[in-house]
Amino acid sequence: MRLLYSVVRCAALAGVVALVSAGLECKNEADHKKEYTTNGKIFKLHCNTEIQPKEPVLESVKLNVPEECADLCAKKAGCGHSNFNQKYSRCILRPKPTSYDDRSLAGSVGSIGNSWAWVYDRDVPPPPPPTSDKPPGGGTPDPTPPGNTGNPPPPGNTGTPSDNPGSGSGWTGNQPSYECPKDHKKLFSFSGRTFELLCDHGNPSTGFQNIPNVNSIGECAKLCAQEPRCKNAEYHTSDGVCELEPDHNPIDFAGFHLWVPKMCPDPPRAQKPNAKPQQTTDLTCPMSDGKTCEGSDGTWYYIQCCSDATSSIITGFAKAKDHQDCVNQCSLAPNCSRLTWLRSVAFDTSTDDNCKFLGLGNFSTVHKPGIHYHYATDPPTAAPNLFESKRCSTECPDADGQIFASPTGENFVMSCKKRHGTTYLKETPDRYPTFAACMKACGALPACLSVDYHTKTKNCYFSTNSKHPTVNAASFVSAHSAGCSGACASCNASSCADLDKGPLGPEKYTCNEHRGRSITVKGIDFVIACEHAINSHPFKEVPAKDHAQCVELCAAETSCGGANWIGGRSATTILTRTRTAARPMSNSASIPTPTRD
């Protein structure tokens, strides 16, 4: 906002409001008692602190990002504090606290993990009214940017976001126009960036550029999307100025509408994939979250915005120019079936590897802003069209797609309303009374592989095209050879042995045959280390009948960082919570996993 107004506003807010970005950390109580602002409310973070009362529980939700727990409390009527537990990834909303014992749970971090207690402190105070008769905005207006004359758009150009969004996003979901308050929290995407509209919001910072004569709210977002320095775009309803802000600092304020960056879906986040996900060709987040897209090789991926892999083996890196390019590179790379695209470095020219290839994967509940995660999934299906052809018919339309077996043993695939149009074997075609007679004649000629039969003139054109006809012709019916009957009836020794076999069973892995091999069990990647054991605490000991069951038990526990299977008379599985280097140990095998997030 303009300099004079900003000085007054910031002086009023100094020492009162601490706008803190997401990412507060309770490890070692690093951010203990720091403030976090969300939805017009200010919370204080109390790390590893036991707070009373614990009843009643207003709501219990499974989450993975601590700040989302504060976001939910700010939106829940009657919520005075919320608690997020690292071990169980669960957020519990409770009423106003009556007492709390700071850091009383610090000694239990090793067993239950860190906990984030978000305590409501106060509302964000309303800003004071402007002290100048000038509308809030920037100081001295910056020069009009190159290419912008400062004049209204020419007749016929409304300047709304219905303009072509360019190659950066390709999203067609922008509204023709935006109005407040009815379009509050609606999205706009352009040039690879997505913004959310906050009606009656402003940014108290002084903008680095003020653009006059911007005739719509949507056009202001478009101008911000084209400027890399722009973090917020503030639209002034009084004079049509679009102020580009260098930081992200939204507050409530009437008379202004603010565009803020939007990449992540609103909490609470999904805990399982959509049963019937929509298909999309646009990978812009958060609009594509929970949808599927197709890679360049036909592989389909499930999209999770602001999410990362739970645990996986990294199989390679690549440099991608954008989100779609990373998906396509994964599709073409043999070592990639799942990928994570790091948007935060996607356009950083000093970073080469912004596209990470991973091993086999599945749905993730680890949510991280700035990372978009994809895993290979089943391709979509649609209800089949009923086959209307009739067997043994040589008349169209019933013959379309059917097989005709000629007396000489040649099989022909018939196609209605098509012709091959390739060079004919005979300069003057023979005439036959029926299409079947035409195909029989072709089958008697070794050189003939296809026919085009003209139903009006009865002309039968022989050719050597053994593929499907491609030329549309309503009065023609065609056929091409599919080989001779019985030509593939026999098999050689190796292929015959496989004909009666059923589907492949579960993958087996034993020592020492699979020493050092990477395997995937229930979506978790392991590495087999024979005659070694993990030396780590704490651990849990459970029975297992064999090596394979040992791995499955570890994969089923989110806290398991590796497993030792000790054979012999007392087969035992030891599940460890942390992974350390394996040490030699006879008659045993350890299955260390990559570190779980």
C-alpha positions as CSV (number, residue, x, y, z in Angstrom):
1,M,0.0,0.0,0.0
2,R,1.1,3.6,-0.4
3,L,3.9,4.8,1.7
4,L,2.1,7.4,3.9
5,Y,-0.7,5.0,4.7
6,S,1.8,2.1,5.2
7,V,3.7,4.1,7.9
8,V,0.6,4.7,9.9
9,R,-0.7,1.2,9.6
10,C,2.6,-0.5,10.4
11,A,3.1,1.8,13.4
12,A,-0.3,0.7,14.7
13,L,0.5,-3.0,14.2
14,A,4.1,-3.0,15.5
15,G,4.5,-5.3,18.4
16,V,0.9,-6.5,18.1
17,V,0.8,-8.7,15.0
18,A,3.5,-11.2,14.1
19,L,2.7,-12.7,10.7
20,V,4.6,-15.9,10.6
21,S,4.9,-18.1,7.5
22,A,4.2,-21.8,7.7
23,G,6.9,-24.1,8.7
24,L,7.2,-23.6,12.5
25,E,9.3,-26.4,14.1
26,C,9.0,-28.1,17.5
27,K,12.2,-30.2,17.1
28,N,14.3,-29.1,20.1
29,E,11.6,-26.5,20.8
30,A,13.1,-24.3,18.0
31,D,10.0,-22.2,17.6
32,H,8.5,-22.4,21.1
33,K,6.0,-19.6,21.8
34,K,6.3,-18.1,18.3
35,E,3.2,-16.7,16.7
36,Y,1.2,-18.0,13.7
37,T,-1.6,-16.1,12.0
38,T,-4.4,-17.7,10.1
39,N,-8.0,-16.8,9.2
40,G,-7.8,-13.5,11.1
41,K,-6.6,-15.2,14.4
42,I,-3.2,-15.3,16.1
43,F,-2.0,-18.5,17.8
44,K,1.0,-19.1,20.0
45,L,2.9,-22.4,19.5
46,H,3.7,-24.3,22.6
47,C,6.0,-27.2,21.9
48,N,5.7,-30.5,23.7
49,T,3.3,-28.9,26.2
50,E,0.5,-30.7,28.1
51,I,-2.6,-28.5,28.0
52,Q,-5.9,-28.8,30.0
53,P,-8.7,-29.5,29.5
54,K,-8.4,-32.6,27.3
55,E,-12.2,-33.0,27.1
56,P,-14.4,-32.3,25.3
57,V,-12.8,-33.1,21.9
58,L,-14.5,-30.8,19.3
59,E,-13.0,-32.7,16.4
60,S,-10.2,-35.2,15.6
61,V,-8.7,-35.2,12.1
62,K,-5.7,-37.0,10.6
63,L,-3.2,-34.5,9.1
64,N,0.4,-34.3,8.2
65,V,1.3,-30.6,8.4
66,P,1.3,-29.1,11.9
67,E,0.1,-25.6,10.7
68,E,-3.0,-27.2,9.2
69,C,-4.1,-28.0,12.7
70,A,-4.0,-24.3,13.7
71,D,-5.9,-23.5,10.4
72,L,-8.7,-25.9,11.4
73,C,-9.0,-24.5,15.0
74,A,-9.3,-20.9,13.6
75,K,-12.3,-22.0,11.5
76,K,-14.0,-24.1,14.2
77,A,-16.4,-22.3,16.5
78,G,-15.5,-22.7,20.2
79,C,-12.0,-23.9,19.5
80,G,-9.5,-22.4,21.9
81,H,-6.5,-24.7,21.3
82,S,-5.5,-27.6,19.1
83,N,-2.8,-30.3,19.4
84,F,-0.9,-32.0,16.6
85,N,1.0,-35.2,17.4
86,Q,4.0,-36.1,15.2
87,K,3.8,-39.9,15.8
88,Y,0.1,-40.3,15.0
89,S,-0.2,-37.4,12.5
90,R,-3.5,-36.5,14.2
91,C,-5.0,-33.0,15.0
92,I,-7.3,-32.7,18.0
93,L,-9.4,-29.5,18.5
94,R,-10.4,-28.6,22.1
95,P,-12.0,-25.6,23.9
96,K,-10.2,-22.7,25.6
97,P,-7.3,-23.9,27.8
98,T,-7.5,-23.6,31.5
99,S,-3.9,-24.5,32.3
100,Y,-0.8,-25.7,30.6
101,D,2.6,-27.0,31.6
102,D,5.3,-25.8,29.2
103,R,7.6,-28.4,27.7
104,S,6.3,-31.0,30.2
105,L,6.3,-33.6,27.4
106,A,9.9,-33.0,26.2
107,G,11.1,-36.2,27.9
108,S,8.7,-38.3,26.0
109,V,9.7,-37.1,22.5
110,G,11.7,-40.3,21.9
111,S,8.6,-42.5,22.2
112,I,5.7,-40.3,21.1
113,G,7.5,-37.7,18.9
114,N,7.2,-34.0,19.0
115,S,3.8,-32.3,19.6
116,W,2.6,-28.9,18.4
117,A,0.0,-27.1,20.7
118,W,-1.6,-24.2,19.0
119,V,-3.2,-21.8,21.6
120,Y,-5.5,-19.1,20.5
121,D,-4.1,-15.7,21.7
122,R,-6.1,-12.9,20.0
123,D,-7.8,-11.7,16.8
124,V,-5.8,-9.7,14.2
125,P,-6.7,-6.1,15.0
126,P,-8.6,-4.1,12.3
127,P,-6.4,-1.6,10.5
128,P,-6.8,2.1,11.3
129,P,-8.6,4.3,8.7
130,P,-6.4,6.1,6.2
131,T,-5.0,9.5,7.4
132,S,-4.8,10.9,3.9
133,D,-7.6,11.7,1.5
134,K,-5.6,9.8,-1.1
135,P,-6.8,6.2,-1.6
136,P,-4.4,3.7,0.0
137,G,-2.0,2.4,-2.5
138,G,1.8,3.1,-3.1
139,G,3.9,6.2,-2.8
140,T,5.0,7.9,-6.0
141,P,3.7,5.7,-8.8
142,D,6.4,3.8,-10.6
143,P,6.9,4.3,-14.3
144,T,4.4,2.4,-16.4
145,P,6.0,-0.9,-17.2
146,P,7.2,-1.6,-20.8
147,G,4.4,-2.4,-23.1
148,N,1.7,-0.8,-20.9
149,T,0.7,2.6,-22.0
150,G,-1.3,3.3,-18.9
151,N,-4.4,3.7,-21.0
152,P,-7.6,1.6,-20.9
153,P,-7.7,-1.4,-23.2
154,P,-9.0,-0.7,-26.7
155,P,-12.7,-1.3,-27.5
156,G,-13.6,-5.0,-27.5
157,N,-10.8,-5.9,-25.0
158,T,-12.2,-6.2,-21.5
159,G,-8.9,-7.0,-19.9
160,T,-10.6,-9.9,-18.1
161,P,-8.8,-13.2,-17.5
162,S,-10.7,-14.8,-20.3
163,D,-7.7,-13.8,-22.5
164,N,-5.5,-16.6,-23.8
165,P,-3.6,-17.8,-20.7
166,G,-0.6,-18.6,-22.8
167,S,1.6,-21.7,-22.8
168,G,2.6,-21.4,-19.1
169,S,-0.5,-22.9,-17.6
170,G,-2.9,-24.1,-20.3
171,W,-5.7,-23.9,-17.7
172,T,-9.1,-23.0,-19.1
173,G,-10.9,-22.8,-15.7
174,N,-10.5,-19.0,-15.3
175,Q,-13.8,-17.1,-14.9
176,P,-14.7,-14.5,-17.6
177,S,-14.7,-11.9,-14.8
178,Y,-14.4,-11.7,-11.0
179,E,-16.5,-9.7,-8.5
180,C,-16.4,-9.3,-4.8
181,P,-17.6,-10.6,-2.4
182,K,-19.3,-13.4,-4.5
183,D,-16.0,-14.7,-5.9
184,H,-14.1,-14.7,-2.6
185,K,-11.4,-17.5,-2.6
186,K,-11.9,-18.2,-6.3
187,L,-8.8,-19.2,-8.4
188,F,-7.1,-17.6,-11.4
189,S,-4.2,-19.2,-13.3
190,F,-1.9,-17.7,-15.8
191,S,1.7,-18.3,-17.1
192,G,2.2,-21.3,-14.8
193,R,1.1,-19.5,-11.6
194,T,-2.1,-19.8,-9.6
195,F,-3.6,-17.2,-7.4
196,E,-6.5,-17.1,-4.9
197,L,-8.8,-14.0,-4.6
198,L,-9.2,-12.6,-1.1
199,C,-12.0,-10.0,-1.1
200,D,-11.7,-7.1,1.3
201,H,-8.0,-7.9,2.0
202,G,-4.9,-5.9,1.5
203,N,-1.1,-6.0,2.0
204,P,0.3,-3.3,4.3
205,S,3.7,-3.4,2.6
206,T,4.8,-0.8,0.1
207,G,4.5,-2.2,-3.4
208,F,7.4,-2.1,-5.8
209,Q,5.1,-1.1,-8.7
210,N,1.8,0.6,-9.2
211,I,0.0,0.1,-12.5
212,P,-2.9,2.6,-13.2
213,N,-6.0,2.1,-15.2
214,V,-6.4,-1.6,-14.6
215,N,-10.0,-2.1,-15.4
216,S,-10.7,-5.5,-13.7
217,I,-9.8,-7.6,-10.7
218,G,-8.7,-10.5,-12.9
219,E,-6.4,-8.3,-15.0
220,C,-4.5,-7.4,-11.8
221,A,-3.7,-11.1,-11.1
222,K,-2.6,-11.5,-14.7
223,L,-0.1,-8.6,-14.3
224,C,1.3,-10.2,-11.1
225,A,1.7,-13.6,-12.8
226,Q,4.0,-12.1,-15.4
227,E,6.3,-10.5,-12.9
228,P,8.6,-12.9,-11.0
229,R,9.1,-10.5,-8.1
230,C,5.3,-10.3,-7.4
231,K,4.1,-12.2,-4.4
232,N,0.7,-10.5,-3.9
233,A,-1.4,-8.3,-6.2
234,E,-3.5,-5.6,-4.5
235,Y,-6.4,-4.2,-6.5
236,H,-7.7,-0.7,-5.4
237,T,-11.4,-0.4,-6.0
238,S,-11.4,3.4,-5.7
239,D,-9.0,4.2,-8.6
240,G,-8.3,0.9,-10.5
241,V,-4.7,0.8,-9.4
242,C,-3.0,-2.6,-9.3
243,E,-0.2,-2.6,-6.8
244,L,2.4,-5.4,-7.1
245,E,3.7,-6.5,-3.7
246,P,7.2,-8.0,-3.0
247,D,6.0,-10.1,-0.1
248,H,3.1,-12.3,1.1
249,N,1.3,-10.5,3.9
250,P,-2.5,-10.5,3.6
251,I,-4.7,-8.7,6.2
252,D,-8.4,-7.8,6.4
253,F,-9.1,-4.4,4.8
254,A,-12.3,-3.1,3.1
255,G,-11.9,-1.4,-0.3
256,F,-9.1,-3.6,-1.5
257,H,-9.0,-7.1,-3.1
258,L,-5.8,-9.2,-2.8
259,W,-4.5,-12.0,-5.0
260,V,-2.3,-14.4,-3.1
261,P,-0.4,-17.5,-4.4
262,K,-2.3,-20.7,-4.2
263,M,-0.6,-24.1,-4.7
264,C,-2.0,-26.4,-2.0
265,P,-5.5,-27.8,-1.5
266,D,-7.4,-26.6,1.6
267,P,-7.2,-28.8,4.7
268,P,-8.2,-31.3,5.7
269,R,-6.3,-33.3,3.1
270,A,-7.5,-36.6,1.6
271,Q,-6.4,-39.7,3.4
272,K,-7.0,-42.1,0.4
273,P,-7.2,-41.7,-3.4
274,N,-10.4,-40.9,-5.2
275,A,-12.2,-44.0,-6.2
276,K,-13.1,-42.5,-9.6
277,P,-10.7,-39.6,-10.2
278,Q,-11.3,-37.1,-12.9
279,Q,-8.9,-37.0,-15.9
280,T,-7.0,-33.8,-16.7
281,T,-4.5,-32.5,-19.3
282,D,-3.6,-29.5,-17.0
283,L,-1.2,-30.1,-14.2
284,T,-1.7,-26.7,-12.5
285,C,-2.0,-27.1,-8.7
286,P,-4.2,-27.1,-6.6
287,M,-6.8,-27.6,-9.4
288,S,-5.3,-30.9,-10.5
289,D,-5.1,-32.5,-7.0
290,G,-6.7,-35.9,-6.8
291,K,-7.0,-36.2,-10.6
292,T,-5.1,-38.4,-13.1
293,C,-3.1,-37.4,-16.1
294,E,-1.5,-39.3,-19.0
295,G,2.2,-39.3,-19.7
296,S,3.7,-39.2,-23.1
297,D,4.1,-43.0,-23.3
298,G,0.5,-43.7,-22.2
299,T,1.3,-44.2,-18.5
300,W,-1.3,-42.7,-16.2
301,Y,-0.4,-40.9,-13.0
302,Y,-2.4,-39.9,-9.9
303,I,-1.7,-36.3,-9.0
304,Q,-1.1,-35.1,-5.4
305,C,-0.4,-31.4,-5.0
306,C,1.9,-30.3,-2.2
307,S,2.8,-33.9,-1.3
308,D,5.9,-36.0,-1.2
309,A,6.7,-39.7,-1.3
310,T,6.4,-41.5,2.0
311,S,9.6,-43.4,1.4
312,S,11.3,-44.6,-1.8
313,I,14.5,-45.3,-3.6
314,I,15.6,-42.4,-5.8
315,T,16.4,-43.9,-9.2
316,G,17.5,-40.7,-11.0
317,F,17.2,-37.0,-11.5
318,A,16.4,-34.8,-14.5
319,K,16.0,-31.1,-15.3
320,A,12.4,-30.2,-16.3
321,K,11.3,-26.9,-17.8
322,D,7.9,-27.3,-16.2
323,H,5.5,-29.7,-14.4
324,Q,4.3,-31.4,-17.6
325,D,7.8,-31.9,-18.8
326,C,8.8,-33.7,-15.6
327,V,5.9,-36.1,-16.1
328,N,6.8,-36.8,-19.7
329,Q,10.5,-37.4,-18.8
330,C,9.4,-39.9,-16.1
331,S,7.2,-41.7,-18.7
332,L,10.2,-42.1,-21.0
333,A,12.7,-43.1,-18.3
334,P,12.8,-46.9,-17.7
335,N,13.8,-46.4,-14.0
336,C,10.8,-44.1,-13.2
337,S,7.3,-45.1,-12.4
338,R,6.7,-42.4,-9.8
339,L,8.1,-38.8,-9.6
340,T,8.2,-35.7,-7.5
341,W,8.4,-32.3,-9.2
342,L,10.1,-29.7,-7.0
343,R,8.2,-26.5,-8.1
344,S,10.2,-24.4,-5.7
345,V,13.3,-24.9,-7.9
346,A,11.6,-25.6,-11.2
347,F,12.5,-22.2,-12.6
348,D,15.9,-21.8,-10.8
349,T,18.5,-21.7,-13.5
350,S,21.3,-22.5,-11.0
351,T,19.6,-25.8,-10.1
352,D,19.8,-28.6,-12.7
353,D,17.9,-31.5,-11.0
354,N,14.4,-30.3,-10.3
355,C,12.7,-33.5,-11.4
356,K,13.3,-36.5,-9.2
357,F,12.6,-40.1,-10.3
358,L,11.5,-42.6,-7.7
359,G,10.8,-46.4,-7.4
360,L,7.4,-48.0,-7.1
361,G,4.9,-46.0,-5.0
362,N,1.3,-45.4,-4.0
363,F,-0.9,-42.8,-2.3
364,S,1.0,-40.5,0.1
365,T,-0.2,-38.8,3.2
366,V,2.9,-36.7,3.6
367,H,2.0,-33.2,2.6
368,K,4.8,-30.6,1.8
369,P,4.2,-27.2,0.1
370,G,6.3,-26.7,-3.0
371,I,6.4,-30.4,-4.0
372,H,4.0,-32.1,-6.3
373,Y,3.9,-35.9,-6.2
374,H,2.7,-38.4,-8.9
375,Y,2.6,-42.2,-8.9
376,A,1.7,-44.6,-11.7
377,T,-1.8,-45.8,-11.5
378,D,-4.3,-47.9,-13.4
379,P,-5.5,-46.2,-16.7
380,P,-9.1,-45.0,-16.8
381,T,-11.8,-47.1,-18.4
382,A,-15.1,-46.4,-20.1
383,A,-18.1,-48.6,-20.8
384,P,-17.5,-50.6,-24.0
385,N,-19.5,-50.1,-27.2
386,L,-21.4,-53.2,-28.0
387,F,-20.1,-55.0,-31.1
388,E,-22.9,-54.9,-33.6
389,S,-21.3,-57.3,-36.2
390,K,-22.6,-60.8,-36.7
391,R,-20.4,-63.9,-37.1
392,C,-20.2,-65.5,-40.5
393,S,-21.7,-62.6,-42.3
394,T,-20.1,-61.1,-45.5
395,E,-22.7,-58.3,-45.9
396,C,-22.2,-54.8,-44.4
397,P,-22.7,-53.5,-41.8
398,D,-22.8,-57.0,-40.1
399,A,-19.4,-58.0,-41.6
400,D,-17.5,-55.1,-40.2
401,G,-14.5,-56.4,-38.2
402,Q,-15.4,-60.1,-38.7
403,I,-13.1,-62.8,-40.1
404,F,-13.8,-64.6,-43.5
405,A,-12.0,-67.9,-43.9
406,S,-11.5,-68.6,-47.6
407,P,-11.6,-72.2,-49.0
408,T,-7.8,-72.0,-49.5
409,G,-7.3,-71.3,-45.8
410,E,-6.6,-67.6,-46.1
411,N,-8.2,-65.5,-43.3
412,F,-9.5,-62.0,-44.2
413,V,-10.5,-59.2,-41.8
414,M,-13.5,-57.3,-43.3
415,S,-14.0,-53.6,-43.1
416,C,-17.2,-51.7,-44.2
417,K,-17.2,-48.4,-46.0
418,K,-13.4,-48.4,-46.4
419,R,-10.8,-49.0,-49.1
420,H,-7.1,-49.4,-49.1
421,G,-6.4,-47.3,-52.2
422,T,-3.0,-48.8,-52.8
423,T,-1.6,-50.0,-56.2
424,Y,-3.7,-52.8,-57.7
425,L,-2.2,-56.1,-59.0
426,K,-4.4,-56.0,-62.1
427,E,-4.8,-53.1,-64.5
428,T,-8.3,-54.1,-65.2
429,P,-10.2,-55.4,-62.2
430,D,-12.2,-58.7,-62.3
431,R,-15.9,-58.5,-61.5
432,Y,-17.5,-60.9,-58.9
433,P,-21.2,-61.2,-57.9
434,T,-20.5,-61.0,-54.2
435,F,-17.9,-59.7,-51.8
436,A,-17.3,-63.3,-50.5
437,A,-16.5,-64.4,-54.1
438,C,-14.0,-61.5,-54.4
439,M,-12.2,-62.6,-51.2
440,K,-12.2,-66.3,-52.3
441,A,-10.5,-65.3,-55.6
442,C,-7.8,-63.3,-53.7
443,G,-7.2,-66.2,-51.4
444,A,-6.3,-68.4,-54.4
445,L,-3.6,-65.9,-55.5
446,P,-0.3,-66.1,-53.4
447,A,0.5,-62.4,-54.2
448,C,-2.9,-61.1,-53.2
449,L,-3.2,-59.8,-49.6
450,S,-6.1,-57.5,-49.7
451,V,-9.2,-56.6,-51.8
452,D,-11.3,-53.4,-52.3
453,Y,-14.8,-54.4,-53.5
454,H,-17.1,-51.8,-55.1
455,T,-20.7,-52.8,-54.3
456,K,-22.2,-50.8,-57.2
457,T,-20.0,-52.0,-60.1
458,K,-19.0,-55.4,-58.6
459,N,-15.4,-54.6,-59.4
460,C,-12.9,-56.6,-57.2
461,Y,-9.5,-54.8,-56.8
462,F,-6.6,-57.0,-55.7
463,S,-3.6,-55.5,-53.8
464,T,-0.8,-56.3,-51.4
465,N,-1.8,-54.2,-48.5
466,S,-2.0,-56.3,-45.3
467,K,-3.1,-53.5,-43.0
468,H,-6.4,-52.0,-42.2
469,P,-7.9,-49.7,-44.9
470,T,-7.7,-46.0,-44.2
471,V,-9.7,-44.4,-47.0
472,N,-13.3,-43.6,-46.2
473,A,-15.6,-44.8,-49.1
474,A,-19.3,-45.5,-48.4
475,S,-19.8,-47.7,-51.5
476,F,-16.8,-49.9,-50.8
477,V,-16.1,-52.9,-48.6
478,S,-12.6,-54.1,-48.1
479,A,-10.6,-57.0,-46.6
480,H,-7.0,-57.7,-45.7
481,S,-5.2,-61.0,-45.0
482,A,-4.7,-62.1,-41.4
483,G,-2.7,-65.1,-42.4
484,C,-3.6,-68.7,-43.0
485,S,-5.7,-71.0,-40.8
486,G,-3.5,-73.2,-38.6
487,A,-0.3,-71.2,-39.3
488,C,0.2,-70.5,-35.6
489,A,-1.3,-73.8,-34.3
490,S,2.1,-75.2,-33.1
491,C,4.7,-73.7,-30.8
492,N,8.3,-74.3,-30.1
493,A,9.7,-76.1,-27.0
494,S,10.2,-72.9,-24.9
495,S,6.9,-71.3,-25.7
496,C,4.9,-74.5,-25.3
497,A,6.2,-74.9,-21.8
498,D,4.6,-71.6,-20.8
499,L,1.2,-72.1,-22.3
500,D,-0.3,-74.0,-19.4
501,K,1.2,-71.8,-16.6
502,G,-0.9,-69.5,-14.5
503,P,-0.2,-65.9,-13.5
504,L,3.1,-65.1,-11.8
505,G,2.9,-65.4,-8.0
506,P,4.3,-63.0,-5.4
507,E,8.0,-62.2,-5.7
508,K,10.2,-64.4,-3.6
509,Y,13.4,-63.1,-2.0
510,T,15.9,-65.1,0.1
511,C,19.5,-65.0,1.2
512,N,22.0,-65.4,-0.4
513,E,20.3,-65.4,-3.8
514,H,19.1,-61.8,-3.5
515,R,21.8,-60.2,-1.5
516,G,21.9,-56.4,-2.0
517,R,18.8,-56.4,-4.1
518,S,16.1,-53.7,-3.9
519,I,12.6,-54.9,-3.4
520,T,9.2,-53.2,-2.9
521,V,6.6,-54.5,-0.4
522,K,3.3,-52.8,0.0
523,G,4.7,-49.7,-1.6
524,I,7.7,-49.5,0.7
525,D,11.2,-50.0,-0.8
526,F,13.7,-52.2,1.0
527,V,17.3,-53.4,0.4
528,I,18.3,-57.0,1.4
529,A,21.4,-57.2,3.5
530,C,22.3,-60.8,4.3
531,E,24.1,-61.9,7.4
532,H,24.0,-58.4,8.8
533,A,21.8,-56.9,11.6
534,I,20.7,-53.3,12.3
535,N,22.0,-52.1,15.7
536,S,19.3,-49.6,16.7
537,H,17.1,-48.6,19.6
538,P,14.2,-48.6,20.4
539,F,13.0,-51.8,18.8
540,K,10.1,-54.2,19.0
541,E,10.4,-58.0,18.8
542,V,7.6,-60.0,17.0
543,P,7.4,-63.6,15.7
544,A,7.7,-64.3,12.0
545,K,7.6,-67.6,10.1
546,D,10.1,-66.5,7.4
547,H,12.1,-63.7,5.9
548,A,9.2,-62.5,3.6
549,Q,6.8,-62.1,6.5
550,C,9.4,-60.2,8.4
551,V,9.5,-57.6,5.6
552,E,5.7,-57.4,5.4
553,L,5.5,-56.7,9.2
554,C,7.9,-53.8,8.8
555,A,6.1,-52.4,5.8
556,A,2.8,-52.4,7.7
557,E,4.2,-50.2,10.5
558,T,4.7,-46.5,9.7
559,S,7.3,-46.2,12.5
560,C,9.5,-49.1,11.2
561,G,12.8,-48.0,9.8
562,G,14.2,-51.5,9.2
563,A,13.9,-55.1,10.3
564,N,16.2,-58.0,11.4
565,W,15.1,-61.6,10.7
566,I,17.0,-64.1,12.8
567,G,16.5,-67.7,11.6
568,G,17.2,-71.0,13.3
569,R,15.1,-72.6,16.0
570,S,13.6,-69.4,17.2
571,A,12.7,-67.4,14.1
572,T,12.2,-63.8,15.3
573,T,11.6,-60.4,13.7
574,I,13.0,-57.3,15.3
575,L,11.5,-54.0,14.0
576,T,13.6,-50.9,14.6
577,R,12.4,-47.3,14.6
578,T,15.6,-45.8,13.3
579,R,18.0,-47.0,10.7
580,T,21.7,-47.3,11.5
581,A,24.5,-49.1,9.8
582,A,24.1,-52.9,9.7
583,R,26.9,-54.9,11.5
584,P,27.9,-58.5,10.5
585,M,26.0,-61.2,12.3
586,S,25.8,-64.9,11.3
587,N,22.5,-66.7,10.6
588,S,20.6,-63.4,10.2
589,A,19.4,-61.0,7.6
590,S,18.4,-57.3,8.0
591,I,16.1,-55.4,5.7
592,P,17.0,-51.7,6.0
593,T,14.6,-49.2,4.4
594,P,15.2,-45.7,3.2
595,T,14.4,-43.1,5.9
596,R,10.7,-42.6,6.1
597,D,9.5,-39.0,6.1
